[in-house]
């Protein structure tokens, strides 16, 4: 009986994908300010506005032996927008653009990851902003992983993609075409749990 139970347990374990056995979960290190959600958008075609969202949280699962099983979830507090200009920030947060009162959070939930090289790949997922959800793809790069001086294990990534604001119900028709898209840049370290 014991032998049969042991065999059944081994057989069941063999059916568990390797990714489940080795994937590690990480919490994005926002407390240590080792994570950033930033953007760049043209200002009337003359220069750029750079900004960031200061308050967000999230985590990811990562297994270097099976990167296809990687996943990411993030939630951003929209009213934490900062472009270093208070009046402009209020305008961007208004119903003219982000509508932060009615849509206080933006979220990203990954749906897949396709490796494209050593430490690189394309992360796909759903981005929800201003109540609109769109599928996006973001090329990402592993910046590094290993032990830190405080006894933790960390992994860090960066990625960027271009968003068309009209896809999220943000009417940019009164502005030059150069302002209809923005570049979203994300970089973060995660602490393995």
Secondary structure as UniProt FT lines:
FT   HELIX           2..15
FT   HELIX           18..22
FT   STRAND          24..28
FT   TURN            30..33
FT   STRAND          35..43
FT   TURN            44..46
FT   STRAND          47..53
FT   STRAND          56..62
FT   TURN            64..65
FT   HELIX           67..69
FT   STRAND          71..77
FT   HELIX           78..80
FT   STRAND          81..82
FT   HELIX           86..93
FT   TURN            95..98
FT   TURN            100..102
FT   STRAND          105..117
FT   TURN            118..119
FT   STRAND          120..129
FT   TURN            130..131
FT   STRAND          132..147
FT   TURN            149..150
FT   STRAND          153..164
FT   HELIX           165..168
FT   TURN            173..174
FT   HELIX           177..179
FT   STRAND          181..192
//
